[in-house]
Amino acid sequence: MKCWAGKQWEGKHQKGRMSYRVHRLDVNMEKDSEKLEIFLNGLRGEVIEIIPNIRKTSLGQIYGMTRKIDFLLIVERV
């Protein structure tokens, strides 16, 4: 079972199972590469996956010409 705690999902420990956290990191990919690096280096566990949320806002973006990443979901094994 998972519960929402601020900007992260926390899995409950179960006997014989691994525990995961899912963090949401709001980013501007043009400016926040250092913010992402600092966040990743500050995690205690192993990063399993990084999932970008891609937003389509303008007509050009809808037809696939350009896209913007709103936030990243980062799955951490603790």
N, C-alpha and C positions, 0 to 999 in steps of 0.2 A: 504494500500500500504506500502511496506517495502523498506527501502533504506540501502545500505551498508555504514557503517561509521566505518572505521578502522577495528577492530575485533569484531564488534557487529552489529546486525540488529536492527533497531529501527522502531517500528510500529508508525504510525501517530495517534494522538488522534482523535477520532470520537465521536460525541455526543452519550452518552449512552453506549459506548463500553470501554472495558479495553485495556490498552496499555501493550505491551510485548517487551522485549529485548532478543535477542539471542546472547550470548557471545560465542566466540571460545577460549578455553584455551588449549594451547599446553602443553602436560604433558608427563613425563616418569613415569609410574605408580610405578616403583620400588623405585624412588628417590623423587618424587614430591608430596607426600601426604600432607606435610606441606604447600606447595604452594597452593594446592587445598583448604585446610582448611582456609588459610588466604584470598583467593579470595572469598570463599562463605561467610565468616563472614563480608567481606567488602561490600557486595551488599546491596542496600537500600531496594529493594522490596522482594517479596516472591519467592523462587525457586520453579518452577512448575515441571521441569523435567531436568534430566541430561542424555544426549544421547552420548554414547561413539562411536567413529569411530574406528572400528577394522580393522587393516591392516594385510594382509597375504603376507609374503614376501618370505619365504623359502619353500621348498618342504614339510617339516614337518608341517609348518603352513597351507599350502594349504589343507592338509588332516586332519586338525583339531586337531593336537597334541598340538600345542601351538599357541597363538595369541598375538599380540602387539597392544596396544591402542595408536594411534597417538595423538589424541586430543579429547576434550570433547566439546559438544555443551550444554550450560546451558541456559535454558529458565527461564527468570525472569519476574514476573508480577510487573509493577511499578505503 
